[in-house]
């Protein structure tokens, strides 16, 4: 609950990142974004880590915000020079590349669709499509 505006803002940042990377590539500028997941004051009411057992101070904490820093440092280094237009999901020891919006199953008519025709087309397309990812960016 209450994540609609946050999710929409993050989707805007992801799109901004991809388009800015395309526009700035000719100048040698790279643009990337990070979608971090960590336990902070902003996320503590979302239940992150609620079921996790108590950790000893020397144990790895997958919800520690400090786990996000390595990708930030790496993206700011010369080693990342060829990486642009990407959104990186980061939580604990897990890093993944978000694959963004991709065109799924489609149908062509060769002419303008009539809304009355779509009842036979759209449900089939949705049934063939991959499910949406959850808030963690993973498909169920």
N, C-alpha and C positions, 0 to 999 in steps of 0.2 A: 504494500500500500504506500502511496505517496511517492512513487518512483517514476511516474509518467513524465513529469517535467525534466527530471534529472536524465532519464534515458533519452529523451528528445534532444536535450542539450549535447549529450555525448555523441549521438548520431550526427549532429551538426558538426561537431569537432572532427569526427572521422571523415565526413565528406569534405570539409574544409581542408583537411590534411591531404587527401588524395588529389583534389583539384589544385591546391597551392603547389604541390610537388610537380604536377604537370606544367603549370605556368612558370615555375622558377627553375626548372631543369636546365633550360638553355643558358642560365647564368651560373650553373654549377652549384646551386643551392639545394640542399636536401631538406625535406620536410617529413617528419614522422611524428606519431603520437603514441602515447602509452595509455592503456586502459588498466589502471591498477586496481587490485582488490586486496584490501588490508583492513585490519580492525583499527578504526580511529573513532573519534567522537562523532563524526558524521555517519559512520556505518554501524556503530554499536547497537542501535535500536533495530537493525535489520536481521539480527539473529546470527551474524557471522561468528563462528567459533563457540556458539552457545552449547553445543554438544561435545565440544572438545574437552578432553581431560586436563586437569591442572598440569602445567609444565614446570619442570625444574629450571632454574635460571640458565643452566648450561645446555639445555636441550633446544633444538631448532624449533622456532615458532613460525609456522607457516602463515600466520596472520600479522606478523610484525611488519609495519610500514617500511622498515629499513631494507626489506627484501626487494623493494622496487628500485632502489638506488643503483645497483649494478647496470641495469639496462640504460638508465639515464646517462651514466658515465660513459658506457660503451658507445651510445649513439652520439655523444659529443666528441668522440675520439676520431682520429684520422682513419682508423680501421673500418669505420662504418661508411666511408665515402660513397660507396656504390648503392647504399640502401636508402630508398626514398619512396614516399607515398604509401607507407605502411603503418598499420596500427598494431601495436604489440600488447597482447593480454598478458598481465604479469600477476601471479599470486604465489607467494611462498617460493618454492623451488621450481615452479612451472612457468614457462614462457611459451607463448604461441603467437602465430601471426593471424590476425583476423582476415578473413577472406572477403569481407564486404558483400555488397549486393551483387548477386549474379542472376542472370536470366535463367529461369527454370523451364519447365515444360511450357510449350506454346501452341497456338493454333492460328492458322492463316485462313482467311476466307476469300481474299482477292477482291473484296468490296467492303463497304462500311457495315459493321455489325448492327443488327437490330436488337434492342434489349431483350426482346422475347426469345431470341435464339440463344442467348447467353446462359440460360438455365440448363441447357443440355451440354454446354461447353465448359464453363467455369468450374463446376464441381469436379469434373473429370481431371482438369488441369491441377486443381488443388490436391486431389487424391494422389496424383503422380509426383507431386512436388515433395522435396525434402521438408521435414518439419522445421519450424522456426527454432532457433536456439533459445535456451533459457537465459536468465540474467547473468549466468556465469559464462555465456558464450558457447555452451555445449548443447548438442542435440540430445534429447532424451532417448 
